Every structure is written in C-alpha cells, then in structure tokens.
Amino acid sequence: MKQKTLSAGVIVARHEGDSWCYLLLRVYSYWDFPKGIVEPDEDPIQAARREVEEETGVGELMFAWGHDYRETPSYGPGKVARYYVAETKQIQVILPVSSELKRPEHDEFRWVTYEEACRLVSPRVAPILHWAHALITGGKVPDTPQTR
C-alpha cells in the first residue's frame, strides 16, 4: 500500500467586531487555507505553523482550541490535507516570493467571513471549514473519524 502524502495547514481565524474572519489563499481559481507538505521527521503541527508563516508571514498563532484537527479525503495521487485551527491578531499578510518558483506561491489572499468562505472553498475543504467554524463559535461539531 502506497504511503499517503500528508500536508498540514491551519485555518487561521481573526476576531473582527462581533464576528470571525478567515484567511484564504488563492492559486489560480482555487481557494484554500495555508498548508504544505510535512517534511520527513517533522511533526504535523510544526509543519502547519511553518507553512502558515512561509506562505503568509503570519507567525502569531494561538491554538486556543487545542491541537484537534480534521483531514480531507484523499485527493490527487494519495494526498491528504490535515488542518488545525488557530487564532491570530495579526492583520497584515504578505505573499512572499518562493525561492523555488521565483514568484509568490499564491496569487491572492483575503480575510473573509464564514459565509464568504463557504462560497469560495472547494467541496473537499468545505467540511473542514464548517467544523472549524463550529469549534470557534461554540456550535455543534460533527463527530466524524477525522476529528481527533
């Protein structure tokens, strides 16, 4: 059986007024949360933190909801994405130039409301967004095998 390729990322939330907004990144027409491949001998939570900082410049992450996570179903050639949830107070986001790509890895970022995020993310990521929003707002969190 082929080993799955694990990506780790963070649903980054920021409290704004009476509501929460979420950081989304766009590459081509696809919106997602910051994430990237877990390196050999790297803990997934460390990889998730590293990827957020590398892709957005956001280094101030507070895991107020713990280190629970959700994973997507497999996609592509055996890939799985694991997402944690963290809060930041940092508003500024940068899309640094990747030394490998010689351009930013993402085309755009947005801080969006939950409703906007629901319209933008793909069906593969939508259940992760719903779980995170329920966790953050104290709503009911569905119990699925991917919850840890």
C-alpha positions in Angstrom: 0.0 0.0 0.0 1.4 3.4 -1.0 2.1 5.8 1.8 -0.1 8.9 1.7 1.4 12.3 1.3 0.4 14.4 4.3 0.0 18.2 4.0 -0.6 20.2 7.2 -2.2 23.6 7.5 -4.1 26.0 9.6 -7.5 27.6 9.4 -6.4 31.0 10.6 -9.2 33.0 12.2 -9.2 36.6 13.4 -11.9 38.2 15.6 -13.2 41.3 13.9 -16.0 43.2 15.7 -18.7 40.7 16.6 -17.7 38.0 14.2 -14.8 35.9 12.9 -13.0 36.1 9.6 -10.8 33.5 8.0 -7.7 33.7 5.9 -8.0 32.2 2.5 -5.3 31.9 -0.2 -5.9 31.7 -3.9 -3.8 29.9 -6.5 -5.4 30.0 -10.0 -9.2 29.8 -9.3 -8.8 27.5 -6.2 -9.2 29.0 -2.6 -7.8 27.1 0.4 -6.2 27.6 3.8 -2.4 27.9 4.2 -0.9 24.4 4.1 2.0 22.4 2.8 3.8 19.1 2.8 5.0 17.7 6.2 8.7 17.1 5.8 10.3 13.8 7.0 10.8 13.7 10.8 8.6 16.9 11.1 5.6 16.9 13.4 2.5 17.9 11.5 1.6 20.8 13.9 5.2 22.2 13.4 4.7 21.8 9.6 1.4 23.6 9.8 2.9 26.5 11.7 5.9 26.7 9.3 3.7 26.7 6.2 1.5 29.5 7.5 4.5 31.7 8.2 6.2 30.8 4.9 3.1 31.4 2.8 1.6 34.4 4.6 4.1 36.0 7.0 1.6 35.3 9.9 3.7 34.0 12.7 1.5 34.9 15.7 -0.8 31.8 16.0 -2.7 30.9 19.2 -4.1 27.4 19.3 -6.9 28.3 21.7 -9.0 25.3 20.6 -6.1 22.8 21.1 -4.4 20.7 18.5 -7.5 18.9 17.3 -7.6 18.5 13.5 -9.6 17.4 10.6 -8.3 15.7 7.4 -9.6 15.8 3.9 -10.4 12.7 2.0 -7.6 11.6 -0.3 -7.1 13.7 -3.4 -4.6 13.8 -6.2 -2.1 10.9 -6.1 -2.6 9.8 -2.4 -2.5 13.3 -0.8 -4.3 14.1 2.4 -4.5 17.6 4.0 -4.7 18.0 7.8 -6.0 21.2 9.2 -5.7 22.7 12.7 -7.5 25.8 13.9 -5.7 28.9 15.3 -6.4 32.5 16.1 -4.3 35.4 15.2 -4.5 39.1 15.9 -2.1 39.8 13.0 -3.9 41.6 10.2 -1.0 42.1 7.8 -0.5 39.2 5.3 2.3 39.0 2.8 2.7 36.7 -0.1 6.5 36.3 -0.2 8.3 35.2 -3.4 9.1 31.5 -3.3 12.8 30.8 -4.0 11.8 27.6 -5.9 9.1 29.2 -8.0 10.6 32.7 -8.3 7.2 34.2 -7.7 4.7 34.1 -4.8 3.2 30.6 -4.3 -0.3 32.2 -4.1 -2.0 34.8 -6.4 -4.1 36.5 -3.7 -5.2 36.4 -0.1 -8.4 37.5 1.6 -9.8 37.8 5.1 -13.4 36.6 4.6 -16.5 36.0 6.7 -17.7 32.4 7.2 -20.4 33.0 4.6 -17.9 34.3 2.0 -15.5 31.3 2.8 -18.4 28.9 2.2 -18.9 30.3 -1.3 -15.1 30.3 -2.1 -13.7 27.0 -0.8 -14.0 23.7 -2.7 -16.3 20.9 -1.7 -13.2 19.0 -0.5 -12.4 21.7 2.0 -15.9 22.8 2.9 -16.5 20.2 5.7 -13.2 21.4 7.3 -14.4 25.0 7.3 -17.8 24.0 8.8 -16.0 22.0 11.6 -13.6 24.9 12.3 -16.4 27.5 12.4 -18.5 25.3 14.8 -15.4 24.9 17.0 -14.7 28.6 17.1 -18.2 29.8 17.7 -19.2 27.1 20.2 -21.6 25.4 17.8 -22.1 21.7 17.4 -19.1 20.0 16.0 -20.0 16.9 13.9 -18.4 13.7 15.2 -16.5 12.0 12.3 -13.5 9.7 12.1 -11.3 12.6 11.1 -11.8 14.5 14.4 -9.0 14.0 16.9 
